[in-house]
């Protein structure tokens, strides 16, 4: 709930690209479909996912990581 599914979904990965445009549209059409796709295909979750007391970071971003170190 704190991070949108659109943020977690790795659309650049090979697994996502293997889906047809119709399948991709179906996955994105409903929240439940996206959750199920991520559950069934965990490689489609953007990594890394870092959780701190104050925020959740998804994907690699050097400047955001430096801010976490504080």
C-alpha positions as a Markdown table, in Angstrom:
| # | Residue | x | y | z |
|---|---|---|---|---|
| 1 | Unk | 0.0 | 0.0 | 0.0 |
| 2 | Unk | 2.9 | 2.4 | 0.7 |
| 3 | Unk | 4.5 | 1.8 | -2.8 |
| 4 | Unk | 2.3 | 1.7 | -5.9 |
| 5 | Unk | 2.2 | -1.5 | -7.9 |
| 6 | Unk | 3.3 | 0.6 | -10.9 |
| 7 | Unk | 6.5 | 1.3 | -9.0 |
| 8 | Unk | 7.1 | -2.3 | -8.1 |
| 9 | Unk | 6.4 | -3.7 | -11.5 |
| 10 | Unk | 9.7 | -4.1 | -13.6 |
| 11 | Unk | 8.5 | -3.4 | -17.1 |
| 12 | Unk | 12.1 | -3.4 | -18.4 |
| 13 | Unk | 12.7 | -7.1 | -17.5 |
| 14 | Unk | 12.7 | -10.0 | -19.9 |
| 15 | Unk | 9.7 | -11.7 | -18.2 |
| 16 | Unk | 7.5 | -8.6 | -18.7 |
| 17 | Unk | 8.6 | -8.3 | -22.4 |
| 18 | Unk | 7.7 | -12.0 | -23.0 |
| 19 | Unk | 4.0 | -11.1 | -22.4 |
| 20 | Unk | 2.0 | -10.0 | -25.4 |
| 21 | Unk | 0.7 | -6.4 | -25.4 |
| 22 | Unk | -2.8 | -7.9 | -24.7 |
| 23 | Unk | -1.5 | -9.8 | -21.7 |
| 24 | Unk | 0.4 | -6.7 | -20.4 |
| 25 | Unk | -2.8 | -4.7 | -20.7 |
| 26 | Unk | -4.8 | -7.4 | -18.8 |
| 27 | Unk | -2.2 | -7.4 | -16.0 |
| 28 | Unk | -2.3 | -3.6 | -15.7 |
| 29 | Unk | -6.1 | -3.4 | -16.0 |
| 30 | Unk | -6.9 | -4.4 | -12.4 |
| 31 | Unk | -5.0 | -4.1 | -9.1 |
| 32 | Unk | -5.8 | -7.8 | -8.4 |
| 33 | Unk | -4.3 | -8.9 | -11.8 |
| 34 | Unk | -1.1 | -7.0 | -11.1 |
| 35 | Unk | -0.7 | -8.5 | -7.6 |
| 36 | Unk | -1.3 | -12.0 | -9.0 |
| 37 | Unk | 1.2 | -11.5 | -11.8 |
| 38 | Unk | 3.8 | -10.3 | -9.3 |
| 39 | Unk | 3.0 | -13.2 | -7.0 |
| 40 | Unk | 3.3 | -15.7 | -9.8 |
| 41 | Unk | 6.4 | -14.1 | -11.4 |
| 42 | Unk | 8.5 | -12.7 | -8.7 |
| 43 | Unk | 11.2 | -11.8 | -11.2 |
| 44 | Unk | 8.9 | -9.0 | -12.3 |
| 45 | Unk | 9.4 | -7.2 | -9.0 |
| 46 | Unk | 11.8 | -4.3 | -9.4 |
| 47 | Unk | 14.8 | -4.7 | -7.1 |
| 48 | Unk | 16.2 | -3.9 | -4.7 |
| 49 | Unk | 13.4 | -3.0 | -2.3 |
| 50 | Unk | 14.8 | -1.3 | 0.8 |
| 51 | Unk | 12.6 | -0.6 | 3.8 |
| 52 | Unk | 13.6 | 1.9 | 6.5 |
| 53 | Unk | 11.7 | 3.5 | 9.3 |
| 54 | Unk | 10.9 | 6.5 | 7.2 |
| 55 | Unk | 10.6 | 5.3 | 3.6 |
| 56 | Unk | 10.6 | 2.5 | 1.1 |
| 57 | Unk | 13.0 | 2.7 | -1.9 |
| 58 | Unk | 12.4 | 0.6 | -5.0 |
| 59 | Unk | 15.2 | 0.2 | -7.6 |
| 60 | Unk | 18.7 | 1.4 | -7.4 |
| 61 | Unk | 19.2 | 5.1 | -6.9 |
| 62 | Unk | 22.6 | 6.2 | -5.4 |
| 63 | Unk | 21.5 | 9.6 | -4.1 |
| 64 | Unk | 18.5 | 8.1 | -2.3 |
| 65 | Unk | 20.7 | 5.5 | -0.7 |
| 66 | Unk | 23.1 | 8.2 | 0.5 |
| 67 | Unk | 20.2 | 10.0 | 2.1 |
| 68 | Unk | 19.2 | 6.8 | 4.0 |
| 69 | Unk | 22.7 | 6.7 | 5.4 |
| 70 | Unk | 22.0 | 10.2 | 6.7 |
